[in-house]
């Protein structure tokens, strides 16, 4: 799927492919049909009107008033809030998963909606010549001004991150998938679900095979899961191309520790 040109990537299908790791018997076509039906209903609701403000109002009414999609304020780190099938079933999600629902329903209804990867909070926008319309799917489809977006970034990071105009630019479908998968990786790593975290790293490496940070993380996870040789291979490749990275000395120490383990020595912990 991700070898296609970015504009041809089916974001919903790819997201459901990721969810299949958690739900091996997931019926992807069932959820794609559900999105198709939602798109048809939005098209019927909006009719022939094409103005971005009217389209946005129709989508917000349909998704957040009629269907009651809502932000997972109390379940933010529940993996179900990140998996598209669960979001469609439970109508509860995090910013990026709800944004994917919004974008994919809009696309099926014949309207362009772009993802906007604000630091710490994903939103969507309806592009229009007079100024883009920003929508926050996590907060019941709230309409945001540019000033609101700037304020949100400052609030999330307590003023430590300066807003930059590029932050309101449209992101690619690959970038959306990477952000969604990275969220899942973080959730699984925090829960010490290392096999699931490793699976998310593998997905990220499909998107970007030479993402050296993910290669390093795969090496660490492989070691913890008992694959010492695989860990060494990944970590040494990381060091070959990131020898001056800030964590390079720590990674070298880890490699030495793993080699001691392979030799049957007692040094079996990360340095």
URBELGI-V314242 format. One record per run of one state. SS is the DSSP state (~ for helix, > for strand, _ for the rest). FROM is the first residue (numbers start at 1). LEN is the number of residues. If there is no record, write none. Layout:
# URBELGI-V314242
ss = (SS,SS)
from = (FROM,FROM)
len = (LEN,LEN)
This chain:
# URBELGI-V314242
ss = (_,~,_,~,_,~,_,~,_,>,_,~,_,~,_,>,_,~,_,>,_,>,_,>,~,_,>,_,~,_,~,_,>,_,~,_,~,_,~,_,~,_,~,_)
from = (1,6,9,11,20,28,47,52,67,70,72,79,82,84,91,92,94,95,109,114,119,121,127,133,137,140,142,145,146,157,165,169,170,171,173,191,194,208,212,225,228,242,248,263)
len = (5,3,2,9,8,19,5,15,3,2,7,3,2,7,1,2,1,14,5,5,2,6,6,4,3,2,3,1,11,8,4,1,1,2,18,3,14,4,13,3,14,6,15,9)
